[in-house]
Amino acid sequence: MARKRTAEVLPGLEVLARRRFAPLRGLRVGLVCNPTAVDRRLRHAADVLSAAPGVRLSALFGPEHGVRGDVQYMAAVGHERDRVTGLPVHSLYGSSPESLRPGRSLLEGLDALVFDVQDVGARCYTYQATMMLCMEAAAEAGLRFVVLDRPNPIGGREVEGPALRPGFQSFCGMHDLAVRHGMTVGELAALFRAERGLDLDLEVVPCEGWRRRRSFAETGLPWVLPSPNMPTPDAALVYPGMCLLEGTNLSEGRGTTRPFHLLGAPWLDGGQLARDLEAERLPGVRFRAAGFTPTWDKHQGRLCHGVELHVHDPVAFRPFRTGLACVAVARAQDPDRFAWRTEPYEFVTGVPAFDLLCGSDRERRAIEAGGGWRELARGFAGEERAFARRRARFLRYAD
């Protein structure tokens, strides 16, 4: 069988190099990055910029999981010195809300901030929030902000999920985007500057060759884990919905080799759960009864009964609707042992994590009242259309 040809896609990092680093020449630069900031030959942006003529790379800034991506989710990252480059590393994910943005003292002596991080296309994935806070800090400090763009690994066509309502902001939702926004970080940067009224010298170095309908596999780019529990582009595809399990006492498969594809709990009947979810006729996905024992996180060391998701049609698949259905059906099987997460989540207390992930309490209350995913989807369908209209003027890549 002939191998499917992939289109050559250049990430913004390589396009910047082709332009001989013109946007950064003569500047002292801080780089916001993690392990995903690589070119097609796996050269890291820190190494590329360190060797760039006329560019003085002065500091690294690490988002959640750190510059080297070796810290687990919601674990504080400290300031350090990078073991590879020797540069100072400033954490943008510490133990307080104030740690999420670079303070003025950390930006002293810099002329520009560069952002090069692979996003996964979901509002609740924190890297785009880090970028927005860095943009605000750069605007206040009078720094240039340069985004080295990368493809959205789950595509740029589909918009899915409810709006973010006032009172439900957190680090997993700081600006009103659809849960699956279908934008690149470069496109998001333009939207943030406009909608948050930032007086900012922004330049987006686009990736070349990417089209919105193309899968990540078709880009020819290497997949580098953007976070410890995002091992493949397939995990990124299911994440915008299956991350909802973080707001419950159901395991989302952390501590296994299939995070976000597995869900379960010790008290569930996996066979019945699979049958019930199959009966929902969710587009593009099938469900198989599965057992697993997490090595850490929820239900560590205990056998969980549940299901594994098998996405057979990525184009038809709707991750947020699927996540809602999984939570609703699992809760209905045993409401007494199911529970919503009530501990502090992403620096917010007093608001259930599920509400923060959805953007309001509407979906949780509907599930508690016995609502199914179709009913819930009708409730936010208008919000999806409204966001699709809002984002239209910021899109820069063809279909």
N, C-alpha and C positions, 0 to 999 in steps of 0.2 A: 504494500500500500504506500502510495506517495505521501511524503510528509507535507503537512500543510505549511505553506510559506508564510513567514511572519514579516510584517512591515517593519522597516527600520525606524525605530523611535529613539530620538535623542532626548535625554532628560535635560532640564535647564542647566545643570552643571556643565554638561558637554557643550551646550550652545554658548554658555558664558566663555568657555575656553576658546571656542571658535571665534568669538568676538574679541579675543585677546584681552579679556577681563576689563573691557572699557568702562563699564559702570562702576568699577571699584578702583581704578587706577589712581594712585596718589592718596588713597584713603587708609585709615586705620580701622580695621574691621573686626567685629564680633560675629561669630558664627553660631547660630542656633541649629543644632544637628543631633542626630543619633546614628546608629549603624546603617540606616537606609540611605544615607547621603553618599551614594557611590555612583560612579559612572558604569558603563557597560563592561569595563575591565576590572570592576570592583575596586577602583581607586577611590579612597574616601575624600570628601570635599576638604577636610582639614589638610590633607597632604597636598591636594591640588592647589588650594589657595596659599598654602605656605610657600610653594614654589612659584607662584604666579608673579611675573614681573610687575613691579610698581604697586603691589598689594602688600600691606602689612597686616597679617593675621595676628591679632593681639589676645583674643580670649575665645573660649568656647562656652556655650550656654546649653545646658541639658534639660530637656523636657521630662515628663513622667517617664520612668524606667531608665533615665540617665543617658549620657552621651554614648555609652557603650552598650546600652540596652540590657543590662544585667540585673535590674532591680524589678521586683514583682509589682503588680498593680496596687495602687493606693499606698505604697511604701515610700516614705520620705527619702529623698536623695540629698546627700550632703555636698558641700563645696569641697573641691579637691584639686589636684594637679593631674592633668591627663598623662597617663603612663606612656602613651605613644609619642605625642608631640611635645610634651613638657609644658604645654600652655595651661594657664589657670582655667578651671572649669567652674562655672557658676551655676548652681542648681536653680531650676525654675519649677521645682516641685518639692517643697520642703514640708514642714509640719504645721503651716499656718496659711490662711488665704493670702497674706502679704507676700509669701514666698513664691507665688505663682507668676509674678511679673518682675522684671529686672528693676531694681531700685536705681535712683539717679547715680549713686556712688559707683555702681557696677558699670555704668555707661560712660563714666568720665574718661576722657582720653580717646574715645572712639568717634569716628566720623560716620560709620554705617553699621547697621545690623543686617546680616544675611540669614535668610531662613531656607533651610534645605532638609525637609523631613517628609517621608512618604506617609500620606494620610490614607485612610481606608474608606472615606466617603460617608461617615456617619457622624451625626451631631454629637453623640455621646462619647466619641473617641476624642481624647483631650488635646490632641496636637493642634487642631485648628483654633481652639480656645487659647492655647499658648501663643500662637501666632498673633491673634487679635490683641492680647495683652502686651505683647512685645511691640506691636504697631503703635498702640497708645503710648507706651513708654518712649518709643522713638520720636513720636510726634512732639511730646512734651520736651524732650531733650534736643530737638532740632536735628536729629540724625536722619540720614537717608535709610530707606528700608528696601531691601532687594529680595525678592522671592524667586528662588530657582524652582521652577514649576516641574511637576511630575504628573503622570496620568492618574486619574481616579481608577483604582484597580477593580472596582465593581461597576464601571461604566458611567457615562455622563448623560444618559438619556432619561433614566427613570427618576422620578421624585416620589417619595413615599413617606407617610407618617404625619402626625399632627403637629400643629404649631406649638411654640414655646410660649406659655402664658406668663404674665407678670406674677411674681411671687414664687415661681418655680425655677428660677435661675440657679445654676450651680456650675461647677467646673465641667460637668458633662452636658452643659447646655447654657451658654452665656449669651448667645445672640439667637434671635428667632430664625431658625433654619428648619426645614423639614428634616426628620430623623435621617432619611436617606436623601441627601441633598443633590447628588449628581453633579458636583462641581469639583474642580481642581483647587488646590490651595491658592494658586495664582488668581483664579476667578473669585474665590472667597475673599482674598485680600482686597480686591477692587470693590466688592460688595461691602466689606467692613468699612473701608475708608469712606464710601459714600453714605452708608446708612448710619454710621456713628459720627459723621461730621468731622473727620480727622484732617487737620492741616498737615499733610504728610507727603514728603518727597518719596513716592512709591514707584518702583520699577519692577515689573514682572518679566523675568527672562523665560520665555515660553519653552515648553518641550516641542520638538519638531516631529512630525509624522504621526502624531496620535489623532485618532478620530473617536468621537464619543461612543460609537456603537461597538468598538473593539474591546475584546477581553484582554486581561493582562497578559495571558499566554501569547496573544498575537503581537505584543509589543516587542518581544525578543529581549526584554530587560530581565536582569536577574532579580529574583524575589529574595529580599533580605527581611528577616522578621522585624516588623516595626515595633513589636512588643513581644514579651515572652510567650503569650498565649495566642499569637497570630501566626501560626507556622506556615500557612499557605494562603494563596489568594482565595481558595474555597472557604477558608475560615472567615476571611473578610466579607465574602458574599453573604453569609448567614448572620454575621455579627449585628447588623442594624436591628434585627428582631430578637435574636437569641440573647443579646446583652440584657434584655428585660428580666431574665432569670436572676441577674444579680440583685434585683429588688425583691427576691423571694427566698424561701429556705430550700428551694430546689437546686440541685447541682446543675451547673451549666457545663460540666465536663472539665473544669479546671482540675489539674492533677491527673489528667489522662492524656493520651496522645491525640484525642479528638475534641479539643475544647470548642464549645459552641455548636458542635454537631451532636453531642450527647446531652441528654437531660434525664434526670431521674432523682429518686430519693429511696431510702430503705423501705418505706411503707407503700410504695406504689406497686400496682400490677402492670408490668411492662407490656404483656400481651394485650390486655384490655386497653391500655393507653394507645398502643399502636393501632388497634382496630378503631378506636374512637377518633383518632386523628385522621386516619385514612377516610373515615366517613365524612370528614369536613371538606373533602375534595379541594384542598389547597392547591393552587396552581404551581406546577413545576417541581413538586417535591413528593417523595414517598417516605413512609415511616416503617422502621423495623424494630421489633422488640429487642432490647439489648440490656445486658447487665454489665456493671463496671464498678471498680473500687478506686475512688480517688486517693492518690498518694498524699495529697495536701488539700487545704481549703475545705469547703463544706463537706461533711460526712467523711472526713479523712479516715481511711482504713476500714470503712463499712461498705458492704455490698449494696449498691444502688440498683434498683429496677427502674427501667424507663425505656427510652427509644433512642435510636440514631436516625438523624435526618440524612436522606439521600436526595440531593438535588439533581434531577435528570433533565431539566430544561431551565438553564440559568436565565434565559431571556424572559420566560413567563414567571419565574419565581418571584415572590413578593416577601422579602424577609420580615418586614415589620408585621404584616398580617399573620405570617406564620408564627412569629414569636407570641403575639397576642393569643392565638389559638392554642398554642402549647401551654401557656399559663392558665388559660380558662379551662381547658379540658383536664389538666392535671389537678387543678384546684377542685373541680367538680367531683373528681374521683374520691377525694377524702378531705373535705373542707376543714375538719377538726384538726388534722395534723399539718395541713398547709398553713403557711404564715407569710405575711409581708415582712420584709426587712425593716426594722425600726431603728437600728443603730445609725450613728452619724455616717453620712455618705458624701464623699467629695467636699468635706468641710462644711456641710449643711446639717443642722440638727432640727428636729421637730417636723420634718417633712419626709414621708416615706420615700425610700430610694426609688421605688417603682414610679411614683409620681414625678420625681425629678427626671427619670429616664424618658417618660412619656411626654413631659412638658406641662402636665396638669394632673388633677385627681380624677378627671372624667373617665378615663379608661379603667382605673382601679374600681371606681364605684360601679361602673357598668358590669364589670366581671363579677363583683360581689352580688349584683342583682340578677346574675344568671345570663348576662348578655353574651352572645357569640361574636366571632370575629367579623362576620358580615355586618352585623348591626353596628359594631364599633367603627368599622371602616366607613360606613355611611356618615358617621358623625364627623369624621375629619376629611372627607373627600374634597369639600370646598376649600379647606385649608391647603391641601396639596395643590389644587389648581391656582390658588392665590400665590403660593410661593413660586410655582413654575413661572408665573407672570413676572414676579419680582426679580427673579434671577436672570431673566432673558437678556437684559441689556449688558450683563457682565460676562456672558459666555463668549469665549474666544476661539473655540475649536469647532470645526465642522462635524456634521453627523457622519 
